[in-house]
Amino acid sequence: MSSLLSLRTLRLPVVLAAAIGFALLAGCSSTPVAPRPGTNATAPAGGGTYFALAGEDQAGEMVLFALGLLDTGYRFGGRNPEAGLDCSGMVAYIVENISGQRLPHNAAQIAEHTRPIALQALRPGDLVFFNTLQRRHSHMGIYIGDGRFIHAPSSRGAVRVERLDNRYFAQRIDGARTLVARN
């Protein structure tokens, strides 16, 4: 019995270390879901279309919806609050509930489908992207105003608000995107 117990005790740290390592390597990049074409999309410089919400009011709804998800548990690959959310799953879930349109469930692909903007042009409801795994757009959140964003981080495991000037995130920010077709 004691040898079985010690074998289980040794296996648990190995399994946990492997699971944590996989989650860190994968970040917010689970298998993507093809977006439904948006009727309000604008054309990017390289061709194709950018995803777009119906207007500024939906961007404001995104912020309110995101704040309603505070303290929701983190789950790698999670797409709904009942099961848990990861960063891109949170954004995709909110956008689908607000607009009926789907975004990919992958931070880098969401960045590809949304219009880049300058950090100084951020408005509530815009998206912020971070390089947290030595690759662009490996983490993301929703800008809520006043230099703050809401995201679903794996560390401490719950949806929460952070500041863009936070020492960790300020060093890793690698872009901003909008879901609103602005002039």
Sequence and secondary structure as in RCSB ss.txt:
>XXXX:A:sequence
MSSLLSLRTLRLPVVLAAAIGFALLAGCSSTPVAPRPGTNATAPAGGGTYFALAGEDQAGEMVLFALGLLDTGYR
FGGRNPEAGLDCSGMVAYIVENISGQRLPHNAAQIAEHTRPIALQALRPGDLVFFNTLQRRHSHMGIYIGDGRFI
HAPSSRGAVRVERLDNRYFAQRIDGARTLVARN
>XXXX:A:secstr
 HHHHHHHHHHHHHHHHHHHHHHHHHTT          TT    TTSS    BS HHHHHHHHHHHHTTTT BB 
TT EETTTEE HHHHHHHHHHHHHS    SSHHHHHHHSEEE GGG  TT EEEE SSSSTTSEEEEEEETTEEE
E  SGGGB EEEETTSHHHHTTEEEEEESB   
